[in-house]
Amino acid sequence: MKSWFDRLASVPGMAFSGSPGVVRGKLPGAGALPDESYGTPMWPTPQGATSATPASQHVPHDARGRELVARVWEALELPGSAMDYHFVLQGAVDRLWSTRGSDPAALELLEVFALLDLELMEAAPQAVSFDDMTPTSFVRVTSVPRLVGLLEREGAFTEALAVAKRLTRFGQGEDAVGRLSEKVGALAAEAMAAGGA
């Protein structure tokens, strides 16, 4: 089985069809092919070759704001592994979270990237596991719990619960499911009581 994909939209099971506004053919590295004779794909660089995929190298560590968002969308159009795409998305969510005070619009993109990361995890569980064939143990994810917390703070308990339930497949989010189930149940009981009054 090939260990990398041409772009995120090439991952089987993804509904994602491509990054908005990105012309894939204009991106450096979009058509890159690795030398797989080493057992590990080695990607061409101006300095030689590296095991780091074009997607994993595309987002600078200091990228913030619009540059971060543009680079993330571009990275999702470059060759990479499922795990590379997960780390690109999770890193973006973490950075957007850290700037939410100075850039409230970042929260909308945080939601987009976290849901895309969850879709990737569901389509390719190996994105969050070091077990290649049949993942049974998963790395701790930060992107989706951030979204669950954000939705909960906004009072969107039903939406937060739905996202948290999807996360339990990966051995995470059970506490949130319990807490949110109680909140959703309490709201439903209040609504019924108010309707009956």
C-alpha positions in Angstrom: 0.0 0.0 0.0 1.3 3.5 -0.9 2.2 5.5 2.2 1.5 8.9 0.7 -1.2 10.7 -1.3 -1.1 13.2 -4.1 -3.3 15.6 -2.0 -5.8 15.4 0.9 -8.7 15.0 -1.5 -7.1 11.8 -2.7 -7.4 10.0 0.7 -10.2 7.4 0.2 -13.3 8.2 2.1 -12.8 12.0 2.2 -15.7 14.2 1.1 -13.2 17.1 0.9 -12.8 18.0 -2.8 -10.0 20.5 -2.6 -8.7 23.7 -1.1 -10.7 26.9 -1.9 -8.9 29.3 -4.2 -5.7 27.1 -4.6 -4.4 26.3 -8.0 -2.6 23.1 -7.3 -0.6 23.1 -10.5 1.1 26.4 -9.5 2.3 25.1 -6.2 6.0 24.1 -6.0 6.2 20.4 -5.2 2.6 19.6 -6.3 3.8 17.2 -9.0 6.8 15.8 -7.0 7.3 12.1 -6.9 9.4 10.4 -4.4 12.2 7.9 -5.0 10.9 4.8 -3.2 13.9 2.6 -3.8 15.1 3.3 -0.2 12.1 1.6 1.4 11.0 5.0 2.7 9.9 7.6 0.1 12.6 10.2 -0.4 11.4 13.5 -1.8 13.5 15.7 -4.0 14.7 19.0 -2.7 17.2 21.6 -4.1 19.7 20.2 -1.5 19.2 16.6 -2.4 16.4 14.4 -0.9 14.4 14.2 2.3 11.9 11.9 3.9 9.8 14.9 4.7 6.9 15.2 2.2 6.1 18.5 0.4 2.9 18.8 2.6 4.8 18.5 5.8 7.4 21.1 4.8 5.0 23.7 3.5 3.7 25.6 6.6 6.4 27.7 8.3 6.5 27.3 12.1 6.1 31.1 12.5 3.2 31.5 10.0 0.2 33.3 11.5 -3.0 34.9 10.4 -3.7 35.0 6.6 -0.3 33.5 5.8 -1.0 30.5 8.0 -4.5 29.9 6.5 -3.1 30.2 2.9 -0.2 27.9 3.6 -2.5 25.3 5.3 -4.9 25.3 2.3 -1.9 24.9 0.0 -0.3 22.1 2.0 -3.5 20.1 1.7 -3.0 20.2 -2.1 0.6 18.8 -1.9 1.8 15.2 -1.7 1.9 13.9 1.9 0.9 11.1 4.2 -2.4 11.0 6.2 -0.4 11.8 9.3 1.2 14.8 7.6 -2.2 16.2 6.8 -3.3 15.6 10.4 -0.4 17.5 11.8 -0.8 20.4 9.3 -4.5 20.7 10.4 -3.9 20.2 14.1 -1.0 22.7 14.0 -3.3 25.3 12.3 -6.0 24.7 14.9 -3.6 25.2 17.8 -2.2 28.4 16.3 -5.6 29.8 15.5 -6.7 29.0 19.0 -3.7 30.9 20.4 -4.6 34.1 18.4 -8.4 34.0 19.0 -8.2 37.0 21.3 -6.6 39.3 18.8 -8.4 37.7 15.8 -11.9 36.5 16.6 -12.4 35.5 12.9 -9.8 32.8 13.5 -12.4 30.8 15.4 -14.5 30.2 12.2 -11.4 28.7 10.5 -10.5 26.8 13.6 -13.9 25.0 13.3 -13.3 24.3 9.5 -9.8 22.8 10.1 -10.8 20.8 13.2 -13.8 19.2 11.3 -11.6 18.5 8.3 -9.1 16.8 10.7 -11.9 14.7 12.2 -13.0 13.7 8.7 -9.5 12.7 7.9 -9.2 10.7 11.1 -12.4 8.8 10.2 -11.3 8.2 6.6 -7.7 7.2 7.5 -7.3 6.2 11.1 -3.6 5.7 10.5 -3.4 9.5 10.4 -3.5 9.4 14.2 -1.8 6.1 14.9 1.6 4.5 14.6 -0.1 1.2 13.8 0.0 1.2 10.0 -2.3 -1.6 9.0 -5.1 -1.9 11.6 -4.8 1.0 14.0 -5.9 0.1 17.5 -4.1 2.8 19.6 -4.2 6.4 18.8 -2.1 9.5 19.6 -3.7 12.2 21.7 -5.5 14.7 19.4 -5.8 18.4 20.3 -7.7 19.9 17.3 -11.1 18.2 17.8 -11.2 18.6 21.6 -10.5 22.4 21.1 -13.5 22.5 18.8 -15.7 20.6 21.3 -14.7 23.1 24.0 -15.4 26.1 21.7 -18.8 24.8 20.8 -19.6 24.1 24.4 -18.5 27.6 25.5 -20.8 29.0 22.8 -23.7 27.0 24.2 -23.9 24.7 21.1 -24.2 21.6 23.3 -25.9 19.4 20.8 -23.2 20.1 18.1 -20.4 19.7 20.6 -21.9 16.4 21.7 -22.1 15.1 18.2 -18.4 16.0 17.5 -17.3 14.5 20.9 -19.2 11.2 20.1 -17.3 10.9 16.8 -14.0 11.4 18.7 -14.7 8.4 21.0 -13.8 6.0 18.2 -10.2 7.1 18.8 -10.3 6.5 22.6 -10.8 10.2 23.4 -13.7 12.5 24.2 -15.6 10.2 26.6 -15.6 12.7 29.4 -16.9 15.4 27.1 -19.7 13.0 25.9 -20.8 12.4 29.5 -20.7 16.1 30.5 -22.5 17.2 27.3 -25.1 14.5 27.4 -26.1 15.8 30.9 -26.3 19.4 29.5 -28.3 18.4 26.5 -30.6 16.3 28.7 -31.1 19.2 31.2 -31.9 21.6 28.4 -34.4 19.1 26.9 -36.1 18.7 30.3 -36.3 22.5 30.7 -37.8 22.9 27.3 -40.4 20.2 28.1 -41.2 21.7 31.4 -41.6 25.2 29.8 -43.8 23.7 27.1 -46.0 22.0 29.6 -46.5 25.1 31.7 
